[in-house]
Amino acid sequence: MSASSAKACASEFTAALIARDIDAALTLLTDDVVFFYSNGSVIRGRAAFAALMTASWAMVQDYKYTTLASEWVADTDTAASVIYAFEWSGVAGGNPVSGSGRGTRVFSKTTGSWLIVHEHLSTGQW
């Protein structure tokens, strides 16, 4: 998958996660992507991200995710960044689970395609 814009990359990445399509999601990440999560964990690289997501997907059924609002704070020919609010829900161990928060994604255009280089998720209101 090759994203033609940062906005397309963001949309395609979200769609891949909702569909639980790790292969599609990984094509939208740089090799050295870095994820910061609200629990303090840091994930570096595609392989670590794939392991985290497949383990999470195995635990959570009926997964739903939505982006509530977004604001593009930078958008040039080679770099872009978006801040957004999100909500997720599902069922884990027979119990409803959910969360919400804020996110920041940073994108880079290399060799004609847009990729995510960093994502930072945190709790709290938009």
Backbone bond lengths (Angstrom), bond angles and torsions (degrees), N, CA, C in turn:
res aa  C-N    CA-C-N  psi(-1)  N-CA   C-N-CA  omega(-1)  CA-C   N-CA-C  phi
1 M - - - 1.446 - - 1.523 107.88 -
2 S 1.302 116.89 136.74 1.450 122.36 -179.39 1.527 108.66 -129.99
3 A 1.322 116.46 119.85 1.462 120.82 -177.65 1.522 110.05 -88.05
4 S 1.327 116.07 131.53 1.458 121.40 -176.93 1.525 113.42 -85.91
5 S 1.341 117.65 -11.17 1.453 121.88 177.73 1.525 108.15 -152.82
6 A 1.320 116.60 164.41 1.462 120.31 177.26 1.524 109.93 -63.08
7 K 1.319 117.35 -39.74 1.464 120.85 179.50 1.524 110.92 -64.42
8 A 1.326 117.30 -39.99 1.464 120.69 176.58 1.525 110.18 -64.94
9 C 1.319 116.89 -40.31 1.461 121.51 178.30 1.525 110.35 -60.28
10 A 1.322 117.53 -45.73 1.466 121.89 179.45 1.521 110.49 -61.12
11 S 1.311 116.49 -46.14 1.460 121.60 -178.64 1.526 111.32 -64.99
12 E 1.323 117.00 -44.76 1.465 121.41 -178.81 1.528 111.34 -67.21
13 F 1.328 117.33 -36.19 1.463 121.32 178.70 1.532 110.02 -66.00
14 T 1.323 117.02 -45.80 1.462 121.01 178.30 1.526 110.28 -61.39
15 A 1.321 117.15 -44.78 1.469 120.90 179.32 1.529 110.78 -61.63
16 A 1.315 118.03 -39.67 1.468 121.31 179.01 1.524 110.83 -64.94
17 L 1.321 117.40 -40.23 1.461 120.21 179.07 1.529 111.19 -66.60
18 I 1.320 117.11 -43.41 1.463 120.88 179.07 1.527 109.91 -62.21
19 A 1.334 117.00 -40.16 1.465 121.91 179.65 1.535 112.09 -78.15
20 R 1.326 116.76 -5.29 1.471 122.66 -176.83 1.523 110.91 57.96
21 D 1.324 115.47 41.07 1.464 122.78 179.68 1.526 108.41 -103.15
22 I 1.324 116.09 86.79 1.462 120.09 -174.71 1.524 111.08 -64.88
23 D 1.321 118.43 -35.38 1.462 119.93 -179.79 1.525 111.32 -62.20
24 A 1.337 116.78 -43.79 1.467 120.22 177.85 1.523 110.47 -65.27
25 A 1.329 117.35 -41.74 1.469 120.38 179.98 1.528 111.00 -61.56
26 L 1.329 116.55 -42.71 1.467 120.02 -176.71 1.522 112.91 -64.79
27 T 1.325 117.96 -29.05 1.469 119.80 179.24 1.517 112.29 -68.64
28 L 1.345 116.91 -13.10 1.461 121.36 -177.92 1.529 112.66 -102.19
29 L 1.335 116.88 10.06 1.462 122.88 -179.39 1.523 110.94 -117.01
30 T 1.329 116.39 145.86 1.453 119.50 171.32 1.529 108.67 -70.57
31 D 1.318 116.65 159.70 1.470 120.43 178.65 1.519 111.75 -58.16
32 D 1.330 116.63 -36.33 1.469 121.54 -175.36 1.529 112.70 -105.82
33 V 1.328 117.60 29.41 1.464 123.05 179.27 1.533 110.10 -53.34
34 V 1.341 115.94 146.25 1.462 121.78 178.40 1.530 108.83 -126.68
35 F 1.332 115.69 128.27 1.459 122.80 176.99 1.518 108.91 -113.96
36 F 1.327 117.12 129.88 1.469 123.40 171.43 1.529 106.64 -108.50
37 Y 1.336 116.10 129.64 1.461 120.58 -179.39 1.523 111.07 -113.09
38 S 1.338 115.22 157.49 1.468 121.05 -175.00 1.519 112.99 -63.70
39 N 1.329 118.52 -20.06 1.464 120.57 178.16 1.527 112.28 -84.38
40 G 1.331 116.29 3.45 1.454 121.20 177.73 1.514 114.64 95.03
41 S 1.331 117.63 -6.80 1.463 118.84 -179.20 1.528 111.08 -77.09
42 V 1.315 113.90 152.81 1.457 122.46 178.41 1.524 107.13 -125.61
43 I 1.313 116.63 127.94 1.459 122.66 179.01 1.523 106.97 -114.28
44 R 1.332 115.94 128.03 1.468 120.74 -179.46 1.523 110.35 -120.44
45 G 1.316 115.50 125.11 1.460 121.35 174.88 1.516 114.21 92.11
46 R 1.332 113.58 159.98 1.459 121.03 -177.81 1.528 112.75 -63.70
47 A 1.318 117.09 -43.73 1.473 120.00 -176.84 1.523 111.30 -62.12
48 A 1.320 117.45 -43.07 1.466 120.85 179.52 1.525 110.42 -65.56
49 F 1.330 117.16 -39.22 1.457 120.49 177.71 1.528 110.22 -64.54
50 A 1.323 117.52 -44.24 1.462 121.02 179.62 1.529 110.91 -60.50
51 A 1.322 117.33 -43.07 1.470 120.86 179.56 1.526 110.78 -63.20
52 L 1.319 117.04 -44.30 1.467 120.92 179.69 1.526 111.22 -62.16
53 M 1.320 117.00 -47.62 1.459 120.47 -176.00 1.523 111.68 -67.65
54 T 1.323 118.60 -43.21 1.461 119.37 -178.83 1.525 110.61 -66.29
55 A 1.322 118.09 -34.89 1.471 120.87 175.54 1.524 110.53 -66.83
56 S 1.321 117.37 -42.20 1.472 121.09 178.48 1.515 111.07 -64.11
57 W 1.319 116.87 -44.10 1.456 120.66 -179.49 1.528 111.49 -63.55
58 A 1.321 117.47 -32.28 1.467 120.57 178.70 1.525 111.00 -68.04
59 M 1.320 117.90 -26.94 1.466 122.28 -178.34 1.524 113.41 -89.39
60 V 1.327 117.87 -28.89 1.470 121.13 -172.16 1.533 109.95 -112.42
61 Q 1.325 115.25 120.13 1.456 121.48 175.43 1.534 108.61 -101.04
62 D 1.334 115.41 166.00 1.475 122.30 179.20 1.526 111.54 51.29
63 Y 1.313 115.61 41.97 1.466 122.23 -176.59 1.517 110.71 -68.18
64 K 1.326 114.84 131.97 1.465 121.57 174.81 1.533 107.55 -131.38
65 Y 1.316 115.43 141.90 1.464 121.26 -178.86 1.509 107.71 -144.25
66 T 1.321 115.61 139.58 1.463 118.76 175.73 1.529 109.88 -146.07
67 T 1.306 114.54 145.62 1.454 121.71 171.72 1.522 106.50 -97.17
68 L 1.326 116.32 126.58 1.460 120.46 -173.06 1.520 113.22 -91.46
69 A 1.291 116.89 -39.33 1.466 121.70 -178.23 1.519 107.34 -152.98
70 S 1.301 116.38 148.79 1.462 119.13 176.53 1.521 109.95 -145.50
71 E 1.316 114.05 152.25 1.464 121.47 178.44 1.524 107.96 -140.58
72 W 1.314 115.70 119.84 1.464 120.98 177.84 1.522 107.96 -80.46
73 V 1.318 117.00 112.52 1.463 121.36 -175.27 1.524 112.25 -95.30
74 A 1.328 116.60 -13.14 1.468 121.47 174.02 1.518 107.41 -152.31
75 D 1.323 116.77 141.21 1.461 120.18 179.47 1.526 108.30 -160.89
76 T 1.333 115.34 94.11 1.456 121.09 179.09 1.526 109.00 -114.48
77 D 1.322 116.49 -172.53 1.463 120.76 179.33 1.523 113.03 -68.01
78 T 1.335 117.97 -21.94 1.469 120.19 -174.87 1.526 114.99 -129.04
79 A 1.319 118.61 -8.60 1.467 121.23 -179.43 1.525 110.02 -147.89
80 A 1.332 114.90 148.64 1.464 119.90 178.81 1.520 108.81 -153.77
81 S 1.333 115.51 158.73 1.461 121.25 177.88 1.519 109.25 -147.91
82 V 1.321 115.42 140.48 1.456 121.59 178.61 1.527 108.90 -130.25
83 I 1.323 115.90 141.63 1.458 121.33 170.33 1.521 106.72 -111.64
84 Y 1.330 116.24 146.11 1.459 118.63 -174.32 1.524 111.07 -155.51
85 A 1.323 115.66 161.39 1.456 123.09 172.26 1.525 107.41 -105.79
86 F 1.336 116.61 149.10 1.453 120.04 -178.59 1.528 111.07 -144.68
87 E 1.336 114.65 160.06 1.458 122.54 172.78 1.524 107.78 -139.24
88 W 1.329 115.99 146.64 1.451 120.43 174.83 1.526 108.88 -141.17
89 S 1.336 115.10 156.97 1.457 120.18 177.07 1.518 108.78 -155.85
90 G 1.320 114.80 164.73 1.455 121.33 178.21 1.505 109.70 177.31
91 V 1.323 115.34 -164.37 1.459 122.81 178.66 1.513 108.02 -128.87
92 A 1.331 116.62 127.55 1.465 122.21 177.63 1.521 108.65 -130.09
93 G 1.315 116.51 125.76 1.455 119.93 -178.78 1.508 113.14 60.25
94 G 1.322 117.24 29.49 1.452 121.94 -179.51 1.515 115.11 82.04
95 N 1.324 117.06 -0.49 1.467 121.58 -178.34 1.521 111.31 -113.39
96 P 1.340 117.09 143.40 1.465 119.04 175.95 1.531 110.86 -66.25
97 V 1.310 116.13 138.56 1.465 122.92 175.70 1.517 107.85 -131.39
98 S 1.328 116.12 151.63 1.463 119.27 179.26 1.519 109.61 -162.51
99 G 1.304 114.52 166.78 1.448 120.93 176.72 1.515 110.36 -164.80
100 S 1.299 114.85 169.32 1.464 120.42 177.79 1.513 107.99 -157.12
101 G 1.315 115.27 167.94 1.448 118.76 178.07 1.506 112.69 168.32
102 R 1.333 113.24 -156.17 1.466 121.83 -178.80 1.516 108.62 -120.82
103 G 1.310 114.62 152.00 1.451 119.89 177.46 1.512 111.39 -137.97
104 T 1.308 114.34 155.64 1.458 122.15 172.38 1.522 107.05 -132.46
105 R 1.318 116.85 129.68 1.465 121.64 174.17 1.512 109.07 -120.41
106 V 1.325 114.85 138.37 1.454 122.39 177.71 1.529 107.49 -116.98
107 F 1.317 115.89 133.11 1.459 123.02 -175.82 1.524 110.71 -120.21
108 S 1.326 115.28 152.08 1.455 121.82 175.36 1.520 108.62 -135.72
109 K 1.318 115.65 141.72 1.463 119.93 176.09 1.518 108.26 -101.30
110 T 1.312 115.13 117.25 1.463 120.82 177.88 1.515 108.59 -133.01
111 T 1.288 116.17 140.36 1.475 123.22 -179.10 1.527 112.77 45.87
112 G 1.334 115.58 40.53 1.450 121.10 173.51 1.513 116.38 83.24
113 S 1.321 118.88 -0.10 1.455 121.34 -178.53 1.523 110.67 -127.36
114 W 1.319 116.57 146.82 1.456 122.41 178.33 1.516 109.97 -90.19
115 L 1.336 116.46 135.24 1.454 122.93 179.66 1.525 110.15 -134.75
116 I 1.324 116.32 153.01 1.459 121.83 175.01 1.522 108.31 -83.98
117 V 1.337 116.09 127.47 1.464 121.18 178.02 1.522 111.92 -104.26
118 H 1.349 116.58 -20.75 1.461 119.98 -177.90 1.518 110.54 -160.07
119 E 1.342 114.84 143.45 1.456 120.65 170.79 1.524 107.85 -138.54
120 H 1.323 114.95 138.13 1.467 121.47 178.92 1.521 107.43 -128.38
121 L 1.333 116.33 118.59 1.453 121.91 178.81 1.515 109.31 -110.26
122 S 1.328 116.34 139.85 1.471 120.76 177.77 1.516 109.04 -144.76
123 T 1.326 115.03 161.79 1.456 120.23 176.19 1.519 108.56 -83.31
124 G 1.314 115.84 167.61 1.456 119.51 176.11 1.507 112.31 117.32
125 Q 1.299 113.58 170.02 1.464 122.07 -179.09 1.523 110.71 -81.70
126 W 1.294 115.96 156.52 1.468 123.50 175.14 1.487 108.77 -68.14
